[in-house]
Each structure stands twice: as C-alpha cells, then as structure tokens.
Amino acid sequence: MTDTQGLVVSRSMRRIPIALVIAGAVALVVGLLVAPERTWLNLLVDGFYVLSLGVSAIFFITTQRLSSARWSAAIRRVPEAYMTVLPAAAVLMLLLAFGFHSLYPWTVPHALDHEPGAIAAGRETYLAPTFVYIRMIGVVALWLVFAWRIRKISLAADASRDAGLLGHRRLNRITAMFAPVFALTITAAAYDWIISLEPKWFSTMFAVYVFAGVFVQGIAAIALATVVLKRRGSFGPGGSQIGIEPVHTLGTMILAFSTFWGYIWVCQYLLIWYGNIPEEATYYLSRSSPPWLPLFLGSFVINWIIPFFTLLPRKNKRSLRVMTAMSILVLVGHWFDLYIMVMPSHWEAPHLGILEIAMAAGLGGLIYLLVVRGLSRAPLVPTHDPVLAARRAHAEGGAS
C-alpha cells in the first residue's frame, strides 16, 4: 500500500462494527419503550461523545495550522476522517430533541419562577426553549460547515503541486476563522447540553473543563488510529511514511492535555469547595455522595493519573503497544467523564447495565465505520502537501 491510496477496507473489517451498531440501535428502541428517561440520558452521553469527537478533530487541525506544525502533515487525513462523524452526531442530537422534555427543566413552563428575580429573569431569557434550540442548531451547523470546507480544500489540494500550495494557504485561513468560532460554540454547547440539565448550578470554569476533555479525547482518537494504521503498514512498509515521531508527539500531547484536564478538574472542585456557595456546591454534593464517589474518583484516575505516570517515560510514548492502550483508556475515560457530568442530574445512584453497554458499543461501531469510510476515500498521506514535498526534497538532496 502506498501513500497515494486510501485505506483498503475488506468486508470482514465491517462485520463486527455493523453488528455492534445493530445491537446499539435495538437497545435504543427497546430502551425507549421500557425505560425512556434512562435511554434519553444515555443518548445524550453518546451523542455528545460523537459530537465532541468530530469537533475536536477540527480543532486539532486548527492547532496544527496556526502553530505552523510540520510533524502532523503526514497524518492530517486521520483527523479529517474523524470530522466525518459530525453528520451522524447531528442526527443523534436531533433525535435527542424528542426527549428534551424528560431531560431539561427549562422545557417546563415557569420552572424557574421561584428563583430570585434578576437570576430567574436572566435564566428564563437565556433558557427560553426557542432560543436554546436556535443555539443548538447553530452550533452544529457551524461545525458541519467548517468540517465540510476543510475536507473539501484538503482533497482538492491533492490535484497538483500548485493546488497543494493554494490548499495550504486556504487551510491556514479557514482554521484561523474556526479558532474564535470554536471558543464561542464549545462554551454554548457545554451550557446548553450539559449545564442546563441542572440550571440552578453554574461554574465559570465549566466550559474550559468540557473543552479540556473534548480535546484530549480527540488527541487520543487520532493517536489510536495513527498507531493502528502504522502497525498495519498502511503508511508504507512498517509505517515508514510517518516514522515514530508523530506517535511520540501524540503521546506527549495526551500527557500534556490530560494534565490540563486534571488541573481544571482539581481547580474547579477546590474553588467550589472552599467557596461553599449553595448554588455551586450542589453539583459536587451529588457526585461525591457514596453511590457516585467511586466513579467520580475513578474518572480522575483513568483520565489523568494513569496516563500521566505511564506516558512520562520517553520509551512509552514511542511504544505502539503502550500508545494503543493509553489511547483506548483515555477514550473510555472521557465517556465516563461525560457519564458523571450527565447522569447525577437525574439519578441518585449510577446505573451501568446492558443498556449502557449496548448503546456505547453501538456508538463505537458507528464511529469505526464512519472513520474507516473517511480514510478509504482519500490518500492516507496528502499527495501534494508543500510541507511533505519540502521534506522529500530535503531527503533526496541528502541522499544524493
């Protein structure tokens, strides 16, 4: 397999993921009939997980373009493939709208009337259902437009050397536009989909906390796909087209941003704990209650302590086996993080049963199918990227 072709997907590669998607769909339908509130909550966790995976891929490309990073040029098609999950995420979130009445207090008229005047007025205005729906649709639409535009420019740049140079400049411009849009939209998404489950609670750090989790999730997903493709020889014999440096750098990014997530986790908790303001403390009172405490602390261990100490040694960041394990751990850990953000708003104790497992498995199968499809529809390594062209010219000059 050369760097001028996409991933070759066999029928056997699709069988298990398709079975998982079917199992997840059956669990969703049965759950809506038997336990609708529990199913809507799980759909919120799973739908937001897919949505955050897609937008984190766009933001990853944005960080690389704005920092003029060269190491990631050869693996750009991996985050591009993850961007293709956004339409499916949009469908899941659209389906979720049918369950808003059982999830969000603001869907009930006059639900906030008993609060103090100024606070109630502000929340009633911001959480007016029509205004919330417009924001939600606007956020998803913006992400879809940027994902479509970035993918289109990237694929068009494969046509020729001149097209590659033009595409390089266009990608720089559009990602520069996305950066401020992302800052605003991820804040709106965090508030509208998650905080508004408990509209009496607020935290000025929550949007940053959500961003940290979303970004480290995206890095872990990109690292996992890159390692798997490298081990399969999809980047050339033994993964020679990319070498080990991108894997090492992705490991460093997981180490750094899982630490950033852990820092925000601790800071938000401590600020609310010693502030001891009732409107803020309620969030952590429920999550630190005996039924939820093991999951609450376990999430911190999975999302920071284990990745931090495992990825500190340089050799571990260059080990494909270790990177595979840590990427999977962080991806699972972020699901649990979302679970803890969402479920205690309705439940006094966690419910982790066949419904959660089946729906999450279906989610994993869906992501796999969409990402593999995206990787199969374009060369795995951009054909005429000027950064890669300069690198090849330098290597050929040194060889001669």
C-alpha positions in Angstrom: 0.0 0.0 0.0 1.4 3.4 -1.0 0.8 6.9 0.2 -1.2 7.7 -2.9 -4.2 5.5 -2.0 -6.7 5.4 0.8 -7.3 2.6 3.3 -8.4 -0.6 1.7 -11.4 -1.9 3.7 -12.4 -5.5 3.5 -15.8 -6.9 4.2 -14.5 -8.7 7.3 -13.4 -5.3 8.8 -17.1 -4.2 8.8 -18.9 -7.2 10.1 -18.3 -6.8 13.9 -18.9 -3.0 13.8 -22.1 -3.4 11.8 -23.3 -6.0 14.4 -22.4 -3.6 17.2 -24.4 -0.7 15.5 -27.4 -3.0 15.1 -27.2 -4.1 18.8 -27.0 -0.4 19.8 -30.0 0.5 17.7 -32.0 -2.4 19.2 -31.0 -1.3 22.7 -32.1 2.3 21.9 -35.5 1.2 20.6 -36.2 -1.2 23.4 -34.9 1.3 26.0 -37.3 4.0 24.7 -40.1 1.6 25.2 -39.1 0.2 28.6 -37.0 3.0 30.3 -37.3 6.2 28.3 -35.7 8.6 30.7 -32.7 6.3 31.2 -32.4 5.9 27.4 -32.6 9.6 26.7 -29.8 10.2 29.2 -27.6 7.6 27.6 -28.3 9.0 24.2 -27.2 12.5 25.4 -23.9 11.0 26.7 -23.3 9.0 23.5 -24.5 11.8 21.1 -22.3 14.4 22.8 -19.4 12.0 22.8 -19.6 11.6 19.0 -20.2 15.3 18.5 -17.2 16.2 20.6 -15.0 13.7 18.7 -15.8 15.3 15.4 -15.3 18.9 16.6 -12.1 18.0 18.4 -10.7 16.7 15.1 -11.3 20.1 13.5 -9.7 21.9 16.5 -6.7 19.5 16.3 -6.2 20.5 12.6 -6.6 24.2 13.7 -3.9 24.0 16.3 -1.5 22.4 13.8 -2.1 25.0 11.1 -2.0 28.0 13.4 1.2 26.8 15.1 2.8 26.0 11.7 3.4 22.5 13.0 5.2 20.2 10.4 5.2 16.9 12.3 1.5 16.3 11.7 1.4 17.0 8.0 1.6 13.3 7.1 -1.2 12.2 9.4 -3.7 15.0 8.6 -6.1 12.6 6.9 -6.7 10.9 10.3 -8.4 13.9 12.0 -10.1 14.6 8.7 -11.6 11.2 8.8 -12.8 11.8 12.4 -14.5 15.0 11.2 -16.8 12.8 9.1 -18.6 11.6 12.2 -20.3 15.0 12.6 -23.3 14.4 10.4 -24.1 11.3 12.3 -23.6 13.2 15.6 -26.1 15.8 14.3 -28.6 13.1 13.6 -28.2 11.7 17.1 -28.6 15.2 18.7 -31.7 15.8 16.5 -33.2 12.6 17.7 -32.4 13.6 21.3 -34.7 16.6 20.9 -37.7 14.3 21.2 -36.6 13.5 24.8 -35.8 17.1 25.9 -39.0 17.2 28.0 -37.7 14.4 30.2 -34.1 15.8 30.4 -34.2 19.6 30.8 -36.2 21.5 33.4 -36.2 24.6 31.1 -38.7 22.8 28.8 -41.3 23.1 31.6 -43.1 26.5 31.6 -42.3 28.7 34.6 -39.9 26.1 36.0 -37.5 28.9 37.2 -40.1 31.3 38.6 -39.3 30.5 42.3 -35.7 31.9 42.0 -34.7 35.5 42.8 -36.0 38.0 40.3 -32.8 39.0 38.5 -31.4 35.5 38.3 -34.7 34.0 37.2 -35.2 36.7 34.5 -31.7 36.1 33.1 -32.0 32.3 33.0 -35.6 32.4 31.6 -34.4 34.6 28.8 -31.3 32.5 28.0 -33.0 29.2 28.5 -36.2 30.0 26.6 -36.7 26.8 24.6 -36.8 28.5 21.2 -33.6 30.4 21.9 -31.9 27.2 23.1 -32.9 25.3 20.0 -31.6 28.0 17.7 -28.3 28.0 19.5 -28.0 24.2 19.4 -28.8 24.1 15.7 -26.4 27.0 15.0 -23.6 25.3 16.8 -23.9 22.0 15.0 -24.4 23.8 11.6 -21.3 25.8 12.1 -19.2 22.8 12.9 -20.6 20.9 9.9 -19.8 23.8 7.6 -16.2 24.1 8.8 -15.7 20.3 8.6 -17.1 20.2 5.1 -15.0 23.1 3.9 -11.7 21.9 5.5 -12.2 18.4 3.9 -13.1 19.9 0.5 -10.0 22.1 0.5 -7.7 19.3 1.6 -8.9 16.9 -1.0 -8.7 19.5 -3.8 -5.1 20.2 -2.8 -4.1 16.6 -3.9 -4.7 17.5 -7.6 -1.3 19.1 -8.3 1.7 20.9 -6.8 0.1 24.3 -7.4 -3.2 23.1 -5.9 -1.2 21.9 -2.9 0.3 25.3 -2.3 -3.1 27.0 -2.8 -4.8 24.5 -0.4 -2.1 25.1 2.2 -2.9 28.8 2.3 -6.6 28.2 2.3 -6.4 25.8 5.2 -4.5 28.3 7.2 -7.1 30.9 6.6 -10.2 28.8 7.4 -8.7 27.3 10.5 -7.8 30.9 11.7 -11.5 31.6 11.3 -12.5 28.5 13.1 -10.5 29.2 16.3 -12.7 32.0 17.7 -15.8 30.3 16.5 -14.8 27.2 18.4 -14.2 29.1 21.6 -17.8 30.5 21.5 -19.5 27.4 20.3 -17.9 24.9 22.7 -19.0 27.2 25.5 -22.6 27.3 24.2 -22.6 23.6 23.7 -21.3 22.9 27.3 -24.0 25.1 28.8 -26.9 24.2 26.6 -26.5 20.4 26.6 -24.9 19.7 29.9 -25.1 22.6 32.5 -28.8 23.2 31.7 -29.6 19.7 33.0 -29.2 21.5 36.3 -30.0 25.2 35.5 -29.7 26.3 39.2 -26.0 25.3 39.1 -23.3 27.4 37.4 -19.5 27.4 37.1 -17.3 29.9 35.2 -14.8 27.1 34.6 -17.1 24.5 33.2 -16.7 25.4 29.5 -12.9 25.1 29.9 -13.4 21.8 31.7 -15.5 20.5 28.8 -13.0 21.8 26.2 -10.1 20.0 28.0 -12.0 16.7 28.0 -13.1 17.2 24.3 -9.6 18.0 23.1 -7.8 15.2 24.9 -10.4 12.8 23.6 -9.7 13.9 20.1 -5.9 13.6 20.5 -6.4 10.0 21.9 -8.6 9.1 19.0 -6.1 10.4 16.5 -3.3 8.6 18.2 -5.2 5.3 18.3 -6.0 5.5 14.5 -2.4 6.5 13.7 -0.9 3.7 15.7 -3.3 1.1 14.2 -2.6 2.3 10.6 1.1 2.3 11.3 1.0 -1.3 12.7 -1.0 -2.4 9.6 1.6 -0.9 7.3 -0.9 1.5 5.8 1.6 4.4 5.8 4.1 2.2 3.9 6.1 -0.9 5.0 6.4 -0.8 8.7 4.7 2.6 8.7 7.8 4.1 7.1 5.9 7.1 5.6 5.4 8.7 9.0 8.1 7.2 11.3 7.8 7.1 15.0 8.0 10.8 15.7 4.2 11.6 15.1 3.3 8.8 17.6 5.8 10.2 20.1 4.4 13.7 19.7 0.8 12.5 20.1 1.8 10.7 23.3 3.3 14.0 24.5 0.1 15.8 23.7 -2.0 13.2 25.6 0.3 13.6 28.6 0.1 17.4 28.4 -3.6 17.8 27.8 -4.7 15.0 30.2 -2.7 17.0 32.8 -4.5 20.2 31.7 -7.8 18.4 32.2 -6.7 17.2 35.6 -5.7 20.7 36.6 -9.1 22.1 35.6 -10.8 19.2 37.4 -9.0 19.9 40.7 -9.2 23.7 40.4 -13.0 23.7 39.7 -13.6 21.3 42.6 -11.4 23.3 45.1 -12.8 26.7 44.2 -16.4 25.4 44.7 -15.4 23.5 47.8 -13.9 26.4 49.7 -16.3 29.0 48.3 -19.1 26.8 49.7 -21.8 28.7 47.8 -25.0 26.6 47.9 -25.8 27.3 44.2 -22.4 25.9 43.2 -21.9 23.2 45.8 -25.0 21.1 44.9 -23.2 19.8 41.8 -20.4 18.2 43.8 -22.6 17.1 46.7 -24.5 14.7 44.4 -21.3 13.5 42.6 -19.4 12.9 45.9 -22.2 11.0 47.6 -21.4 7.4 48.4 -23.1 5.8 45.4 -21.3 8.1 42.9 -17.9 8.6 44.7 -16.1 5.5 43.3 -17.0 6.6 39.7 -16.2 10.3 40.4 -12.7 9.5 41.8 -12.2 6.6 39.3 -12.7 9.0 36.4 -9.8 11.2 37.7 -7.6 8.1 38.0 -8.4 6.9 34.5 -8.2 10.3 32.8 -5.1 11.7 34.5 -3.2 9.6 37.0 -2.7 6.5 34.8 -1.9 8.4 31.6 0.4 10.8 33.4 2.6 8.2 35.0 2.5 5.8 32.1 3.5 8.4 29.5 6.2 10.2 31.4 9.0 7.9 30.2 10.1 8.7 26.6 10.2 5.0 25.6 6.5 4.5 26.4 5.4 7.4 24.1 7.3 5.6 21.4 5.8 2.2 22.1 2.9 1.3 19.8 1.5 -1.1 22.3 1.6 1.4 25.2 0.2 4.2 23.0 -2.7 1.9 21.9 -3.5 1.1 25.5 -3.4 4.7 26.7 -5.4 6.0 23.8 -8.2 3.4 24.5 -8.0 4.2 28.2 -8.5 8.0 27.6 -11.3 7.4 25.2 -13.1 5.2 27.7 -12.3 7.6 30.4 -13.9 10.5 28.6 -17.1 8.6 28.2 -17.1 8.0 32.0 -16.4 11.7 32.5 -19.5 12.6 30.3 -21.5 10.0 32.2 -20.6 11.6 35.5 -21.5 15.1 34.2 -24.9 14.0 32.9 -26.4 11.1 35.0 -26.3 12.5 38.6 -28.7 15.3 37.4 -31.4 12.7 37.4 -30.2 9.7 39.3 -29.2 9.2 43.0 -27.0 6.2 42.1 -25.3 5.1 38.9 -26.9 2.6 36.5 -24.4 0.7 34.4 -26.1 -2.3 32.8 -26.8 -3.9 29.4 -28.5 -0.8 28.1 -25.4 1.4 28.7 -23.0 -1.2 27.3 -25.1 -2.0 24.2 -25.6 1.7 23.3 -21.9 2.5 23.9 -20.9 -0.5 21.9 -23.1 0.7 19.0 -21.6 4.1 19.3 -18.1 2.6 19.0 -19.1 0.6 15.9 -20.7 3.6 14.3 -17.5 5.7 14.9 -15.3 2.9 13.5 -17.4 2.6 10.3 -17.5 6.3 9.6 -13.8 6.9 10.3 -12.8 3.9 8.2 -15.0 5.1 5.4 -13.4 8.6 5.6 -9.9 7.0 5.5 -10.8 4.9 2.4 -11.9 7.9 0.4 -8.7 9.8 0.2 -4.9 9.2 0.1 -3.8 8.4 3.6 -0.9 10.9 3.2 -1.7 14.2 1.4 -0.3 13.9 -2.1 1.0 17.4 -2.8 1.3 19.0 0.7 4.1 21.5 0.5 5.5 20.6 3.9 5.8 16.9 2.8 7.2 17.9 -0.6 9.9 20.0 1.1 10.7 17.1 3.4 11.0 14.7 0.5 13.2 17.1 -1.4 15.5 17.5 1.6 15.8 13.8 2.0 16.5 13.2 -1.7 19.1 16.0 -1.6 20.8 14.5 1.4 20.8 11.1 -0.2 22.4 12.4 -3.4 
